[in-house]
Amino acid sequence: MKRLLIIVGVFIAVSVGAEVEKTGVPCETGLCLFWWPKLPAIKGWHQELNQSQHYGINALAPDGSTFEDAETVIYAKASYKPRVPETKSLDALIAQDKEDFKKNVPGVTITEAATLTTGDGQKLRSLIFHPQSEGNWERAAYAEEDDYYLVFTVSSRTKSGYEKSLRAFEELIRAYKKKL
């Protein structure tokens, strides 16, 4: 009973602010908790629940593909600030993302992209990560909402797949709204 009260308390504690989906499912260690930004439906894309739970993100794949085999995917992550106390600001999160890419993708080019605006008017800083030769083309948009840092990403194995999916990614950002 005490465990159930703790779980209920966690859900209540994280239930305000950003439009974040929160779920708990039985797993090998007991109950696994997942949360990620609630994304609006976009035509031609669907959520991959198993991959969402596996990676702790809201994973979308183009219709007719899976998250694992798609040339291009879209995903969104919500980081609960108390779980990342070393990240003191959205700028720090972005700086860490840049450093991670530089360390893990030799020769990556990182450029500022146009700001993206959500359905409720929030301006999101956006970066493009592209490889010199091998690697994924990505665009990430960053938000801070109450107790969460949010990162929305489109990622493609090819430049052409990336370019074809930008419209859907931008549509998703334009339709996203913070929970009131």
WOMOCOR-V644880 format. One record per backbone hydrogen bond with DSSP energy under -0.5 kcal/mol. NH is the residue of the N-H (numbers start at 1). CO is the residue of the C=O. If there is no record, write none. Layout:
nh:NH co:CO
nh:NH co:CO
//
This chain:
nh:5 co:1
nh:6 co:2
nh:7 co:3
nh:8 co:4
nh:9 co:5
nh:10 co:6
nh:11 co:7
nh:12 co:8
nh:13 co:9
nh:14 co:10
nh:15 co:12
nh:18 co:16
nh:20 co:18
nh:21 co:36
nh:23 co:34
nh:25 co:32
nh:27 co:30
nh:30 co:27
nh:31 co:29
nh:32 co:25
nh:34 co:23
nh:36 co:21
nh:38 co:19
nh:39 co:37
nh:45 co:42
nh:46 co:61
nh:48 co:59
nh:49 co:47
nh:52 co:48
nh:53 co:49
nh:54 co:50
nh:55 co:51
nh:56 co:52
nh:57 co:52
nh:58 co:76
nh:59 co:57
nh:60 co:74
nh:61 co:46
nh:62 co:72
nh:63 co:44
nh:65 co:62
nh:70 co:66
nh:73 co:155
nh:74 co:60
nh:75 co:153
nh:76 co:58
nh:77 co:151
nh:78 co:35
nh:79 co:77
nh:79 co:149
nh:80 co:78
nh:81 co:79
nh:81 co:147
nh:83 co:80
nh:84 co:80
nh:84 co:81
nh:87 co:84
nh:88 co:86
nh:93 co:89
nh:94 co:90
nh:95 co:91
nh:96 co:92
nh:97 co:93
nh:98 co:94
nh:99 co:95
nh:100 co:96
nh:101 co:97
nh:102 co:98
nh:103 co:99
nh:104 co:100
nh:105 co:101
nh:108 co:105
nh:109 co:130
nh:111 co:128
nh:113 co:126
nh:116 co:124
nh:118 co:122
nh:119 co:173
nh:119 co:176
nh:120 co:176
nh:121 co:118
nh:124 co:116
nh:124 co:122
nh:125 co:123
nh:125 co:142
nh:126 co:113
nh:127 co:140
nh:128 co:111
nh:129 co:138
nh:130 co:109
nh:130 co:128
nh:137 co:156
nh:138 co:129
nh:138 co:136
nh:139 co:154
nh:140 co:127
nh:141 co:152
nh:142 co:125
nh:143 co:150
nh:145 co:148
nh:148 co:145
nh:149 co:79
nh:150 co:143
nh:151 co:77
nh:152 co:141
nh:153 co:75
nh:154 co:139
nh:155 co:73
nh:156 co:137
nh:157 co:71
nh:162 co:158
nh:163 co:159
nh:164 co:160
nh:165 co:161
nh:166 co:162
nh:166 co:163
nh:169 co:165
nh:170 co:166
nh:171 co:167
nh:172 co:168
nh:173 co:169
nh:174 co:170
nh:175 co:171
nh:176 co:172
nh:176 co:173
//
